[in-house]
Amino acid sequence: MKNNKAINLKDEVLSGLTVALALVPEAIAFAFVAGVDPLTGLYAAFIVGLITSIFGGRPGMISGATGALAVVMVDLVSEHGVEYLFITVVLMGIIQILVGLFKLGKFVRFIPHTVMIGFVNGLAMVIGIAQFNQFKFIDKSGNMNWMQGRELFLMVGLVVLTMATIYIVPKITKTIPAPLAGIVSISLLVNILGIDVKTVGDIAHVGGVLPKFHIPNVPFNIKTIEIIFPYAVILASIGLIESLMTLTLIDEITQTRGRGNKECVGQGIANIITGFFGGMGGCAMIGQSMINIKSGGRNRLSGISASLFLLGFILFGSSLIERIPMAALTGVMFMVVIATFEWSSFEIMRNIPKSDAFVIILVSVITVFTDLAIAVGIGVIVSSLVFAWEKGKRIDVDSYIDTCGSKVYTIRGAVFFGSARNFSDSFDIKNDPEDVIIDFANARVFDHSGIESVNTLTEKYKTEGKTLHLKHLSIECYQFIKDAEKILEVNIIEDPKYHIAIDNLA
């Protein structure tokens, strides 16, 4: 990733231009969702995109104002005002920096691949569904209605033409990114022929000035902290989850490796700065990142270029940008949806356990109807429960009478909260002989529930007046078994030295 010789300046800059063009309507739309001025979204897209491109841990990834954060922000803005949003974004950034400094970004590796597939599919559907708003208009009463007749025909036709252009151009030439070719060609067609369709300018005015430093106008007291802290934690969590999962996706596509903790710090710095410069904050954008990757952007230059182009649009090029038909940008986003969706997941789900297929579908659906953080959280929880259930069923207990007349139980598998009940039910305490041995050579005790189940057995055998020996148990477990010195036979040389996760050892 640091091989400068591999950087193709033309591809990086043109890819950045393509991303910048697609960023404009997205940033404006998310600003409307959050209930703030369009420039607040554009400033966030510029600042967050620039800072993360320079300091982030994933070259080629694009960050900016996102819908996942906007839906959380809207309540804060409506109840307390935009100034509280700015200070919340600053606190959000501080939390993200702390996550990176404490190296907590590595926990993204605990997100199962099935959850990752569900996340990608769900987000692709969210992006696709959002594009259908472009086929609607606001009537005089302020209600959204579907286009009809010639207006709808033109919109659909131009969207399809844009998608066809993006599909065909790479087969002819790779000199310019296909999405950029689609946007430019359709824009020229519409403006030369004078076709009356919805443009970027119909959504909002893009022009503005440089963002200015501004300390949020809120009282700095405990009451303010009580208001903003819950929002800041939620926003920081959603932002990091989306960013780290997008990072992982780009890692897989480019066969390179980003740095999760560095990305957390980069996102945090970006949000702190944007909070002080009138931006709504942001995180990684999977749609824009996919446009960048598909257009040839692989290095930091593409993200930096996109941000600078966006700033140029705000300061100097608003009149041109406002003439871009929304149909062209909608066509680009539909192609992003097609490229992002894991179509192979339909085939994968035929050959994986039903529980994994269920997780893929569950995460996809929840992503569409709620938000990313909830979907990923539920996906991880369900996957963990399924794992615990399956692991709990796979504990084997065999027994035999040795030459000394002792009954030997051999344990194979993991003894933990999911298997503790099956483990305990495998012993015939009343009918066992006077001397009993439990051999843990092929087993592991992983948590307090496992230790407690062993404790319970020792007490039951003691009540029956029988002698119990536990062999090949780890030293850590030995220390936490009640009356261990009276009942254990421990072979220190053969005993494995693994560690168990219980509060006493934390």
PECOR-V261900 format. One record per residue. RES is the residue in one small letter. PSI is psi in radians with two decimals (999 if undefined). Layout:
BEGIN
[[RES,PSI] [RES,PSI]]
END
This chain:
BEGIN
[[m,-0.33] [k,0.22] [n,1.71] [n,-0.44] [k,-0.41] [a,-0.12] [i,2.15] [n,1.82] [l,-0.75] [k,-0.84] [d,-0.72] [e,-0.79] [v,-0.77] [l,-0.63] [s,-0.72] [g,-0.68] [l,-0.75] [t,-0.81] [v,-0.74] [a,-0.72] [l,-0.69] [a,-0.39] [l,-0.56] [v,-1.03] [p,-0.55] [e,-0.84] [a,-0.71] [i,-0.78] [a,-0.74] [f,-0.51] [a,-0.72] [f,-0.70] [v,-0.73] [a,-0.20] [g,0.53] [v,3.00] [d,2.52] [p,-0.65] [l,-0.47] [t,-0.66] [g,-0.70] [l,-0.72] [y,-0.72] [a,-0.76] [a,-0.70] [f,-0.93] [i,-0.88] [v,-0.73] [g,-0.74] [l,-0.85] [i,-0.77] [t,-0.54] [s,-0.57] [i,-0.80] [f,-0.14] [g,3.05] [g,0.13] [r,1.59] [p,2.42] [g,-0.21] [m,2.41] [i,2.31] [s,2.73] [g,-2.91] [a,2.32] [t,2.74] [g,-0.59] [a,-0.63] [l,-0.62] [a,-0.66] [v,-0.40] [v,-0.62] [m,-0.50] [v,-0.67] [d,-0.72] [l,-0.79] [v,-0.75] [s,-0.57] [e,-0.60] [h,-0.22] [g,2.86] [v,-0.47] [e,-0.62] [y,-0.52] [l,-0.77] [f,-0.78] [i,-0.53] [t,-0.70] [v,-0.65] [v,-0.83] [l,-0.67] [m,-0.77] [g,-0.68] [i,-0.75] [i,-0.73] [q,-0.66] [i,-0.74] [l,-0.69] [v,-0.76] [g,-0.74] [l,-0.62] [f,0.12] [k,0.73] [l,-0.13] [g,-0.38] [k,-0.30] [f,-0.14] [v,-0.39] [r,-0.28] [f,-0.10] [i,2.04] [p,2.74] [h,-0.59] [t,-0.65] [v,-0.67] [m,-0.77] [i,-0.77] [g,-0.70] [f,-0.82] [v,-0.84] [n,-0.76] [g,-0.75] [l,-0.63] [a,-0.72] [m,-0.66] [v,-0.79] [i,-0.76] [g,-0.78] [i,-0.66] [a,-0.51] [q,-0.39] [f,-0.30] [n,-0.40] [q,-0.23] [f,0.26] [k,2.86] [f,2.78] [i,2.13] [d,-3.10] [k,-0.39] [s,-0.05] [g,0.18] [n,2.59] [m,2.26] [n,2.64] [w,2.51] [m,2.72] [q,2.83] [g,-2.38] [r,-0.69] [e,-0.81] [l,-0.71] [f,-0.80] [l,-0.75] [m,-0.87] [v,-0.75] [g,-0.77] [l,-0.62] [v,-0.83] [v,-0.70] [l,-0.69] [t,-0.81] [m,-0.68] [a,-0.71] [t,-0.79] [i,-0.59] [y,-0.67] [i,-0.70] [v,-0.81] [p,-0.43] [k,-0.33] [i,-0.83] [t,2.65] [k,0.36] [t,-0.70] [i,2.63] [p,2.38] [a,-0.74] [p,-0.67] [l,-0.71] [a,-0.70] [g,-0.78] [i,-0.82] [v,-0.81] [s,-0.75] [i,-0.63] [s,-0.76] [l,-0.75] [l,-0.83] [v,-0.77] [n,-0.58] [i,-0.74] [l,-0.11] [g,0.64] [i,2.26] [d,1.66] [v,2.91] [k,2.33] [t,3.05] [v,-0.66] [g,-0.40] [d,-0.34] [i,-0.85] [a,2.82] [h,2.28] [v,-0.44] [g,2.62] [g,-2.89] [v,3.10] [l,2.43] [p,2.47] [k,2.54] [f,2.36] [h,2.05] [i,2.15] [p,2.29] [n,1.32] [v,2.68] [p,2.26] [f,1.51] [n,-3.14] [i,-0.64] [k,-0.73] [t,-0.74] [i,-0.74] [e,-0.59] [i,-0.83] [i,-0.44] [f,-0.84] [p,-0.72] [y,-0.73] [a,-0.72] [v,-0.79] [i,-0.81] [l,-0.74] [a,-0.72] [s,-0.86] [i,-0.78] [g,-0.76] [l,-0.68] [i,-0.86] [e,-0.70] [s,-0.81] [l,-0.59] [m,-0.61] [t,-0.69] [l,-0.79] [t,-0.70] [l,-0.79] [i,-0.62] [d,-0.80] [e,-0.69] [i,-0.75] [t,-0.09] [q,0.65] [t,-3.12] [r,2.12] [g,3.02] [r,1.83] [g,-0.82] [n,-0.65] [k,-0.63] [e,-0.68] [c,-0.79] [v,-0.77] [g,-0.76] [q,-0.71] [g,-0.81] [i,-0.77] [a,-0.74] [n,-0.60] [i,-0.81] [i,-0.78] [t,-0.54] [g,-0.57] [f,-0.10] [f,0.44] [g,0.50] [g,2.79] [m,0.09] [g,2.96] [g,-2.99] [c,-2.99] [a,2.53] [m,1.95] [i,-0.67] [g,-0.89] [q,-0.62] [s,-0.69] [m,-0.68] [i,-0.76] [n,-0.82] [i,-0.77] [k,-0.45] [s,-0.04] [g,0.00] [g,2.13] [r,-0.25] [n,3.11] [r,-0.48] [l,-0.62] [s,-0.75] [g,-0.71] [i,-0.76] [s,-0.78] [a,-0.76] [s,-0.74] [l,-0.67] [f,-0.74] [l,-0.73] [l,-0.70] [g,-0.68] [f,-0.74] [i,-0.74] [l,-0.72] [f,-0.52] [g,0.38] [s,-0.64] [s,-0.62] [l,-0.76] [i,-0.65] [e,-0.20] [r,-0.05] [i,2.20] [p,2.42] [m,-0.43] [a,-0.67] [a,-0.79] [l,-0.60] [t,-0.72] [g,-0.71] [v,-0.78] [m,-0.61] [f,-0.65] [m,-0.57] [v,-0.73] [v,-0.81] [i,-0.70] [a,-0.52] [t,-0.70] [f,2.32] [e,1.47] [w,-0.47] [s,-0.24] [s,-0.47] [f,-0.68] [e,-0.67] [i,-0.72] [m,-0.28] [r,-0.41] [n,0.16] [i,2.87] [p,2.59] [k,-0.58] [s,-0.68] [d,-0.72] [a,-0.68] [f,-0.71] [v,-0.74] [i,-0.86] [i,-0.75] [l,-0.86] [v,-0.70] [s,-0.84] [v,-0.78] [i,-0.64] [t,-0.70] [v,-0.76] [f,-0.28] [t,-1.89] [d,2.99] [l,-0.81] [a,-0.78] [i,-0.76] [a,-0.83] [v,-0.75] [g,-0.83] [i,-0.69] [g,-0.76] [v,-0.73] [i,-0.84] [v,-0.76] [s,-0.70] [s,-0.73] [l,-0.71] [v,-0.75] [f,-0.81] [a,-0.72] [w,-0.84] [e,-0.73] [k,-0.64] [g,-0.53] [k,-0.30] [r,0.85] [i,2.17] [d,2.33] [v,1.96] [d,2.74] [s,2.69] [y,2.87] [i,2.14] [d,-3.12] [t,-0.37] [c,0.01] [g,0.07] [s,2.57] [k,2.19] [v,2.16] [y,2.17] [t,2.24] [i,2.34] [r,2.13] [g,-2.97] [a,2.26] [v,1.89] [f,-2.98] [f,-0.53] [g,-0.39] [s,-0.04] [a,-0.69] [r,-0.82] [n,-0.67] [f,-0.88] [s,-0.64] [d,-0.09] [s,-0.02] [f,2.42] [d,1.33] [i,-0.80] [k,-0.65] [n,-0.03] [d,2.70] [p,-3.11] [e,-0.44] [d,2.16] [v,2.41] [i,2.30] [i,2.06] [d,2.04] [f,0.37] [a,-0.62] [n,0.45] [a,2.85] [r,2.39] [v,2.07] [f,-0.40] [d,-3.09] [h,-0.61] [s,-0.69] [g,-0.77] [i,-0.73] [e,-0.61] [s,-0.61] [v,-0.72] [n,-0.78] [t,-0.73] [l,-0.77] [t,-0.67] [e,-0.70] [k,-0.73] [y,-0.62] [k,-0.68] [t,-0.62] [e,-0.02] [g,0.49] [k,2.68] [t,2.26] [l,2.29] [h,2.34] [l,2.03] [k,2.62] [h,0.63] [l,2.49] [s,2.74] [i,-0.67] [e,-0.76] [c,-0.71] [y,-0.68] [q,-0.37] [f,0.11] [i,2.24] [k,2.44] [d,0.57] [a,-0.71] [e,-0.34] [k,-0.37] [i,-0.17] [l,2.54] [e,1.80] [v,2.20] [n,1.73] [i,-0.64] [i,-0.77] [e,-0.34] [d,2.31] [p,2.56] [k,1.22] [y,2.89] [h,2.55] [i,2.60] [a,1.63] [i,2.84] [d,-0.60] [n,-0.46] [l,-0.06] [a,999]]
END
